[in-house]
Amino acid sequence: MDSIIKEYADYPDLLTIYQRSFSGNFTLPAISDYNGRTLTYGQLAKRIARLHLFYEKAGIRPGDKVALLGRNSVNWIVIFMGTITYGAVIVPILHEFNPVDARNIINHSDAVILFINEGIWEKLDLGELPLINCVVSLETRKVIAERQERFMAPGKLRSNPPSRIIHSLTRAFAKRYPDGFSPDDICYTSRPDDDTAVINYTSGTTGFSKGVMLSYRNLWGNVVFGIRSRLHYEGSRALSFLPLAHAYACAFDMLVPMATGTHVTVLGRQPTPQLLMAALHKVRPSLVICVPLILEKIYKKVILPLISKPSIRWVLSVPMLDKAVYSRIRARLVDAFGGCFEEVIVGGAPLNPEVEAFLMKIHFPLTVGYGMTECGPLISYSPWRRFVGGSSGRTLRGLMKARILRDSEAELGEILVKGVNVMKGYYKNPDATEAVLETDGWLHTGDMGKLGDPDERTIFIRGRYKTMILSATGQNIYPEEIEAKLNNMPYVSESLIVERGSGLVGLILPDVESAAADGIDDDALTALMEENRIELNSLVAPYEHVGKVEIVDVPFEKTPKQSIKRFLYK
């Protein structure tokens, strides 16, 4: 793998890592459905071997595409891991996609088999999926639809249909492994590093979904960094509550844990705050990965009202007493996340600077990583004790590097990255690939920022290149920075800064529940939003002033990462 530094030499390729992990951790717990059954690593490997046998008998070849559409579950993980260890290409599809988008992705990916939750399948039609030979239920692992004509020839049976193969699979498995399934039976044929392992369709804010081709080499880069950094380790615990079809959760709630002997508990439904807190206390994860929204809600709903009380504000103004208050807040927050974690890694979107600053002030074990689907996903990360506030960590040593593409002598520029984790390109989309991937391997991230520290490895991001607004006086305006301030103001649930004419307008979704609880009617709420606008303008540069605010009464449409689809509100 080119000249990768020596510390990764013990991990020759991705499938060898999993072969070693499944064999060496054979009796350890691997995956549990929350309040459900648990598979040991040996049982997981056995289920994978059954899937390989099914693929073999169904005529699935290495390189064939397998679509996977459903909520997180033990079976979801079995299908994903079983497919990449077989050599076929997995196409994980976010269950939040609407049926039209899901159908288009399945067809565009050239998938020949579909694993799906039955409730989602009810909204699709086999007749509109011309390349799919069979559909398998994620709940029952039985065929729920298939094209009989593809397994029949005039006058004779050409091959067994998948439904018949699955029906006889137990007998065939016993014949394949007459002495039972043991650690010695786990053997995965290594694939060429540059072979595609995953096609992961983005769900960005631009409205166009592209199929990111991630190779075995790309996944290897993320996994070996996770192993060497001890993000997970043998016997550690993980709670999977973010969608595994997204690259962030896929890598650090599944791929790295499965490579280390971690016990992953899968929360298979959209967690309410109460359910998430209960699950964190039950599982007590060793590492928590989350999106900013979770911490921002806790800060705004719990911490901010507490530290805004006059009595608490007075205490915080007194040296030594303030430390006692901050220590109690930190302890409560650590306990809320299960109490046994090394750190909380925030990724998927920028963290509100005010929230980050407060959490660092109380020494909460927080770090912010940076990545994108096109890097499977990791670009930069620092352990929380070495994390630099306002940054997105340091580029992965020996695996990734970054540079800034500036105009003239500008301080900021577009962040370009290069290295092991960078994708092969977009599936069947050479124009889109050429637009972001240079011939020498540099990937245009579309993020604006700069590099810091003596060795220029720490990344500081200001905003998205495509969302940057150029003011009338030539100043660059990053709406995300203004929104971060506005979102922390009274009764603001979320906001969006847009350009209208030659000025800025703030679209605000108010927190009507909190307002109603405090006896604030619509007219008073409108007046409060205007007060927020005036206060906001006192906190930003003159060229960032917001001319007016507009109240919206329905939540902004978002991607599964909870990023607002900005293109809908221009």
WOPE-V918484 format. One record per residue. N is the residue number from 1. RES is the residue in one small letter. SS is DSSP state (h for helix, s for strand, l for the rest). PSI is psi in whole degrees, -180 to 180 (* if undefined). BURIAL is b if it has 16 or more other C-alpha atoms within 10 Angstrom, else e. Layout:
((N/RES/SS/PSI/BURIAL) (N/RES/SS/PSI/BURIAL))
This chain:
((1/m/l/64/e) (2/d/l/-137/e) (3/s/l/52/e) (4/i/l/140/e) (5/i/l/159/e) (6/k/h/-30/e) (7/e/h/-16/e) (8/y/h/3/e) (9/a/l/-21/e) (10/d/l/-4/e) (11/y/l/84/e) (12/p/l/-38/e) (13/d/l/166/b) (14/l/h/-47/b) (15/l/h/-29/b) (16/t/h/-37/b) (17/i/h/-46/b) (18/y/h/-35/b) (19/q/h/-46/b) (20/r/h/-43/b) (21/s/h/-47/b) (22/f/h/-37/b) (23/s/h/-47/b) (24/g/h/-26/b) (25/n/l/28/b) (26/f/l/-39/b) (27/t/l/-3/e) (28/l/l/151/b) (29/p/s/136/b) (30/a/s/-57/b) (31/i/s/139/b) (32/s/s/138/b) (33/d/s/138/b) (34/y/l/124/b) (35/n/l/27/e) (36/g/l/-159/e) (37/r/l/161/e) (38/t/s/139/b) (39/l/s/132/b) (40/t/s/171/b) (41/y/h/-34/b) (42/g/h/-43/b) (43/q/h/-37/b) (44/l/h/-46/b) (45/a/h/-36/b) (46/k/h/-43/b) (47/r/h/-38/b) (48/i/h/-41/b) (49/a/h/-38/b) (50/r/h/-41/b) (51/l/h/-41/b) (52/h/h/-42/b) (53/l/h/-40/b) (54/f/h/-47/b) (55/y/h/-44/b) (56/e/h/-48/e) (57/k/h/-25/b) (58/a/l/0/b) (59/g/l/16/e) (60/i/l/128/b) (61/r/l/156/e) (62/p/l/134/b) (63/g/l/-19/b) (64/d/l/153/b) (65/k/s/135/b) (66/v/s/117/b) (67/a/s/141/b) (68/l/s/111/b) (69/l/s/108/b) (70/g/l/174/b) (71/r/l/160/b) (72/n/l/137/b) (73/s/l/168/b) (74/v/h/-45/b) (75/n/h/-35/b) (76/w/h/-46/b) (77/i/h/-40/b) (78/v/h/-45/b) (79/i/h/-44/b) (80/f/h/-54/b) (81/m/h/-37/b) (82/g/h/-34/b) (83/t/h/-46/b) (84/i/h/-30/b) (85/t/h/-19/b) (86/y/h/-29/b) (87/g/l/-1/b) (88/a/l/169/b) (89/v/s/122/b) (90/i/s/138/b) (91/v/s/87/b) (92/p/s/132/b) (93/i/s/127/b) (94/l/l/130/b) (95/h/l/-13/b) (96/e/l/-15/e) (97/f/l/142/e) (98/n/l/162/e) (99/p/h/-36/b) (100/v/h/-47/e) (101/d/h/-41/e) (102/a/h/-45/b) (103/r/h/-45/b) (104/n/h/-39/e) (105/i/h/-45/b) (106/i/h/-46/b) (107/n/h/-43/b) (108/h/h/-33/e) (109/s/l/-13/b) (110/d/l/27/b) (111/a/s/142/b) (112/v/s/-10/b) (113/i/s/146/b) (114/l/s/124/b) (115/f/s/131/b) (116/i/s/150/b) (117/n/l/139/b) (118/e/h/-34/b) (119/g/h/-34/e) (120/i/h/-37/b) (121/w/h/-30/b) (122/e/l/-21/e) (123/k/l/2/e) (124/l/l/171/e) (125/d/l/125/e) (126/l/h/-30/b) (127/g/h/-21/e) (128/e/h/7/e) (129/l/l/75/b) (130/p/l/-24/e) (131/l/l/-13/b) (132/i/l/123/b) (133/n/l/-35/b) (134/c/s/156/b) (135/v/s/128/b) (136/v/s/134/b) (137/s/s/131/b) (138/l/l/-27/b) (139/e/l/-48/b) (140/t/l/-13/e) (141/r/l/27/e) (142/k/l/154/e) (143/v/s/126/b) (144/i/s/-7/e) (145/a/s/143/b) (146/e/s/161/b) (147/r/l/98/b) (148/q/h/-35/e) (149/e/h/-21/e) (150/r/h/-7/e) (151/f/h/10/b) (152/m/s/143/e) (153/a/s/154/e) (154/p/l/121/e) (155/g/l/-7/e) (156/k/s/162/e) (157/l/s/122/e) (158/r/l/-46/e) (159/s/l/161/e) (160/n/l/134/b) (161/p/l/157/b) (162/p/h/-36/b) (163/s/h/-39/b) (164/r/h/-35/e) (165/i/h/-46/b) (166/i/h/-38/b) (167/h/h/-34/e) (168/s/l/13/e) (169/l/h/-38/b) (170/t/h/-43/e) (171/r/h/-43/e) (172/a/h/-36/b) (173/f/h/-43/b) (174/a/h/-34/e) (175/k/h/-38/e) (176/r/h/-36/e) (177/y/l/73/e) (178/p/l/-24/e) (179/d/l/13/e) (180/g/l/167/e) (181/f/l/123/b) (182/s/l/171/e) (183/p/h/-32/b) (184/d/h/-17/e) (185/d/h/-5/e) (186/i/l/107/b) (187/c/l/114/b) (188/y/l/127/b) (189/t/l/122/e) (190/s/l/145/e) (191/r/l/153/b) (192/p/l/139/e) (193/d/l/-34/b) (194/d/l/0/e) (195/d/l/144/b) (196/t/s/130/b) (197/a/s/-36/b) (198/v/s/140/b) (199/i/s/109/b) (200/n/s/115/b) (201/y/s/126/b) (202/t/l/160/b) (203/s/l/54/b) (204/g/l/-177/b) (205/t/l/1/b) (206/t/l/-10/e) (207/g/l/3/e) (208/f/l/120/e) (209/s/l/130/e) (210/k/l/147/b) (211/g/s/105/b) (212/v/s/120/b) (213/m/s/110/b) (214/l/s/129/b) (215/s/s/171/b) (216/y/h/-34/b) (217/r/h/-43/b) (218/n/h/-46/b) (219/l/h/-40/b) (220/w/h/-44/b) (221/g/h/-45/b) (222/n/h/-42/b) (223/v/h/-46/b) (224/v/h/-32/b) (225/f/h/-41/b) (226/g/h/-39/b) (227/i/h/-51/b) (228/r/h/-29/e) (229/s/l/-3/e) (230/r/l/39/e) (231/l/l/-38/b) (232/h/l/161/b) (233/y/l/168/b) (234/e/l/124/b) (235/g/l/-4/b) (236/s/l/170/b) (237/r/s/143/b) (238/a/s/144/b) (239/l/s/117/b) (240/s/s/108/b) (241/f/l/-9/b) (242/l/l/155/b) (243/p/l/122/b) (244/l/l/-17/b) (245/a/l/-13/b) (246/h/l/141/b) (247/a/h/-36/b) (248/y/h/-55/b) (249/a/h/-37/b) (250/c/h/-45/b) (251/a/h/-46/b) (252/f/h/-4/b) (253/d/h/-3/b) (254/m/h/-64/b) (255/l/h/-48/b) (256/v/h/-48/b) (257/p/h/-42/b) (258/m/h/-19/b) (259/a/h/-8/b) (260/t/h/-9/b) (261/g/l/25/b) (262/t/l/151/b) (263/h/s/114/b) (264/v/s/125/b) (265/t/s/127/b) (266/v/s/120/b) (267/l/l/102/b) (268/g/l/5/b) (269/r/l/163/e) (270/q/l/115/e) (271/p/l/133/e) (272/t/l/162/e) (273/p/h/-39/e) (274/q/h/-43/e) (275/l/h/-42/e) (276/l/h/-45/b) (277/m/h/-40/e) (278/a/h/-41/b) (279/a/h/-40/b) (280/l/h/-40/b) (281/h/h/-34/b) (282/k/h/-46/e) (283/v/h/-34/b) (284/r/l/64/b) (285/p/l/151/b) (286/s/l/-19/b) (287/l/l/139/b) (288/v/s/122/b) (289/i/s/135/b) (290/c/s/169/b) (291/v/l/158/b) (292/p/h/-32/b) (293/l/h/-36/b) (294/i/h/-50/e) (295/l/h/-37/b) (296/e/h/-38/b) (297/k/h/-42/e) (298/i/h/-43/e) (299/y/h/-47/b) (300/k/h/-38/b) (301/k/h/-28/e) (302/v/h/-54/e) (303/i/h/-48/b) (304/l/h/-45/e) (305/p/h/-33/e) (306/l/h/-51/e) (307/i/h/-7/b) (308/s/l/-10/e) (309/k/l/137/e) (310/p/h/-42/e) (311/s/h/-40/e) (312/i/h/-39/e) (313/r/h/-37/e) (314/w/h/-44/e) (315/v/h/-41/b) (316/l/h/-16/b) (317/s/l/-6/e) (318/v/l/121/e) (319/p/l/146/e) (320/m/l/-46/e) (321/l/h/-36/e) (322/d/h/-37/e) (323/k/h/-36/e) (324/a/h/-41/e) (325/v/h/-47/b) (326/y/h/-37/b) (327/s/h/-41/e) (328/r/h/-40/e) (329/i/h/-44/b) (330/r/h/-45/b) (331/a/h/-42/e) (332/r/h/-39/e) (333/l/h/-42/b) (334/v/h/-43/b) (335/d/h/-37/b) (336/a/h/-28/b) (337/f/l/15/b) (338/g/l/-21/b) (339/g/l/-6/b) (340/c/l/16/b) (341/f/l/152/b) (342/e/l/-40/e) (343/e/l/164/b) (344/v/s/124/b) (345/i/s/122/b) (346/v/s/133/b) (347/g/l/178/b) (348/g/l/-24/b) (349/a/l/163/b) (350/p/l/146/b) (351/l/l/137/b) (352/n/l/125/b) (353/p/h/-37/e) (354/e/h/-40/e) (355/v/h/-46/b) (356/e/h/-46/b) (357/a/h/-41/e) (358/f/h/-45/e) (359/l/h/-37/b) (360/m/h/-35/b) (361/k/h/-36/e) (362/i/l/7/b) (363/h/l/36/e) (364/f/l/136/b) (365/p/l/79/b) (366/l/s/141/b) (367/t/s/154/b) (368/v/s/123/b) (369/g/l/168/b) (370/y/s/133/b) (371/g/s/179/b) (372/m/s/156/b) (373/t/h/-38/b) (374/e/h/-7/b) (375/c/h/10/b) (376/g/l/22/b) (377/p/s/-7/b) (378/l/s/134/b) (379/i/s/-46/b) (380/s/s/152/b) (381/y/s/146/b) (382/s/l/141/b) (383/p/l/151/b) (384/w/h/-31/b) (385/r/h/-19/e) (386/r/h/9/e) (387/f/l/134/b) (388/v/l/121/b) (389/g/l/140/b) (390/g/l/-4/b) (391/s/l/-180/b) (392/s/l/32/b) (393/g/l/-174/b) (394/r/s/146/b) (395/t/s/147/b) (396/l/l/118/b) (397/r/l/127/e) (398/g/l/-8/b) (399/l/l/-39/b) (400/m/s/151/b) (401/k/s/161/b) (402/a/s/156/b) (403/r/s/165/b) (404/i/s/128/b) (405/l/s/104/b) (406/r/s/155/e) (407/d/l/122/e) (408/s/l/-125/e) (409/e/l/22/e) (410/a/l/145/e) (411/e/l/-40/e) (412/l/l/158/b) (413/g/s/180/b) (414/e/s/138/b) (415/i/s/124/b) (416/l/s/141/b) (417/v/s/156/b) (418/k/s/145/b) (419/g/s/-169/b) (420/v/l/-36/b) (421/n/l/-9/b) (422/v/l/131/b) (423/m/l/166/b) (424/k/l/-33/b) (425/g/s/-174/b) (426/y/s/134/b) (427/y/l/125/b) (428/k/l/35/e) (429/n/l/70/e) (430/p/h/-32/e) (431/d/h/-45/e) (432/a/h/-36/e) (433/t/h/-47/b) (434/e/h/-29/e) (435/a/h/-24/e) (436/v/h/-18/b) (437/l/s/114/b) (438/e/l/158/e) (439/t/l/-24/e) (440/d/l/10/e) (441/g/l/-5/b) (442/w/l/130/b) (443/l/s/127/b) (444/h/s/117/b) (445/t/s/-24/b) (446/g/s/2/b) (447/d/s/142/b) (448/m/s/138/b) (449/g/s/-159/b) (450/k/s/169/b) (451/l/s/147/b) (452/g/s/-175/e) (453/d/l/166/e) (454/p/l/-36/e) (455/d/l/11/e) (456/e/l/42/e) (457/r/l/-12/b) (458/t/s/129/b) (459/i/s/130/b) (460/f/s/120/b) (461/i/s/136/b) (462/r/s/-36/b) (463/g/s/-180/b) (464/r/s/139/b) (465/y/l/-41/b) (466/k/l/-20/e) (467/t/l/-8/b) (468/m/l/137/b) (469/i/s/133/b) (470/l/s/119/e) (471/s/l/168/e) (472/a/l/-24/e) (473/t/l/9/e) (474/g/l/10/e) (475/q/l/142/e) (476/n/s/126/e) (477/i/s/126/b) (478/y/l/103/b) (479/p/h/-30/b) (480/e/h/-34/b) (481/e/h/-38/b) (482/i/h/-42/b) (483/e/h/-38/b) (484/a/h/-39/b) (485/k/h/-43/b) (486/l/h/-37/b) (487/n/l/-19/b) (488/n/l/3/b) (489/m/l/160/b) (490/p/l/132/b) (491/y/l/21/b) (492/v/s/118/b) (493/s/s/-49/b) (494/e/s/163/b) (495/s/s/166/b) (496/l/s/127/b) (497/i/s/124/b) (498/v/s/160/b) (499/e/s/126/b) (500/r/s/115/e) (501/g/l/-124/e) (502/s/l/11/e) (503/g/s/177/e) (504/l/s/141/b) (505/v/s/137/b) (506/g/s/117/b) (507/l/s/124/b) (508/i/s/128/b) (509/l/s/110/b) (510/p/s/157/b) (511/d/l/84/e) (512/v/h/-30/b) (513/e/h/-46/e) (514/s/h/-39/e) (515/a/h/-46/b) (516/a/h/-39/e) (517/a/h/-28/e) (518/d/l/9/e) (519/g/l/27/e) (520/i/l/121/e) (521/d/l/-180/e) (522/d/h/-43/e) (523/d/h/-44/e) (524/a/h/-36/e) (525/l/h/-40/b) (526/t/h/-42/b) (527/a/h/-38/e) (528/l/h/-36/b) (529/m/h/-35/b) (530/e/h/-38/e) (531/e/h/-39/e) (532/n/h/-40/b) (533/r/h/-45/b) (534/i/h/-44/e) (535/e/h/-42/e) (536/l/h/-46/b) (537/n/h/-22/b) (538/s/l/-13/e) (539/l/l/-11/e) (540/v/l/170/e) (541/a/l/155/e) (542/p/h/-39/e) (543/y/h/-7/b) (544/e/h/6/b) (545/h/l/140/b) (546/v/s/123/b) (547/g/s/-35/e) (548/k/s/165/e) (549/v/s/149/b) (550/e/s/132/e) (551/i/s/130/e) (552/v/s/148/e) (553/d/l/3/e) (554/v/l/147/e) (555/p/l/148/e) (556/f/l/144/b) (557/e/l/137/e) (558/k/s/162/e) (559/t/l/169/b) (560/p/l/-20/b) (561/k/l/0/b) (562/q/l/25/e) (563/s/l/138/b) (564/i/s/136/b) (565/k/l/87/b) (566/r/h/-32/b) (567/f/h/-19/e) (568/l/h/-11/e) (569/y/h/18/e) (570/k/l/*/e))
